[in-house]
């Protein structure tokens, strides 16, 4: 992309702006993926235990929870319970 963005030949005036936008988009996507997302993950993971006690989700005990889930999935697929 850099040669296309920096080219000064005849006809390059059509492709040079497109190449510049593509380079900017790839750069921003890389920065967001490699720096911002991990930083937010670390910050939110440090804050999570303060928000919900010990940070673990409590599920109902016994098989009732699983039976309800299977029943909902079966009903969505059109099967009788």
N, C-alpha and C positions, 0 to 999 in steps of 0.2 A: 504494500500500500504506500510506503514512503516514496518509492520512485514515481508512482502515479501522482501523488500529492505534490511532489516537487518538480515535476516535469514542466518544461517551458516550450514544448513543441507545438506545432499547429494542431488545433483540435483538443488540446489538453485543458482548455478553459471549461469544457463540459464535464470532465471527469475529476479534475482537481478538487472542487468543492465536495463532491461525493466521497472521495478518498479521505478528505480531512474529517468529515463527519464520521466515517467508519472508524478511523483511527481514534477519534475522541470517544466513541461508544465502546470500543474494545478496551481502551484505557480505563474508563469509568467502571465498566463491568468487572475488570480485574481488581481495581481498588476496592470496590464494594465486596467482592467475593473473598479476597485475601486479607483484607484489613478490617473493614467495618463489621461484617457479619461475625467473625470470631470475637471481636471486641464486645459487641452487644451480647453475644452468648456468655462470655465471661462475666460481664456486669450483671446480667439477669440471673445467672446461676448463683452468684454471690448474694443476690437480694432475695431469692426464692425462699430459703429457710426462714427468713424474718417474716415473710408474708403468710406462710401457711404452717407455722409451728415447726415441725421437723422436716417439712418439704415433701413428705410422702402422701400419696393419695390413698384414702381409705376405701376399700371395696367391701361390699356386704359379704358376710361369712356364709358358708354353706353353698349348696348347689343352686339356690334360688336365682342368683345373679346370672349364672350360665344358662339356666332354663329360660329365663326371660329373654336373653339375647337370642337364643336359638329360636324361640317362639316368634320373636319379631322378624327375624330373617326368614323363617318359614312362611309367615303371613305375607311378607313382602313378595315372596316368590309364588304366592298363590296356593300354598299347601295347607292342608288342614292340620291343626295341632293335635 
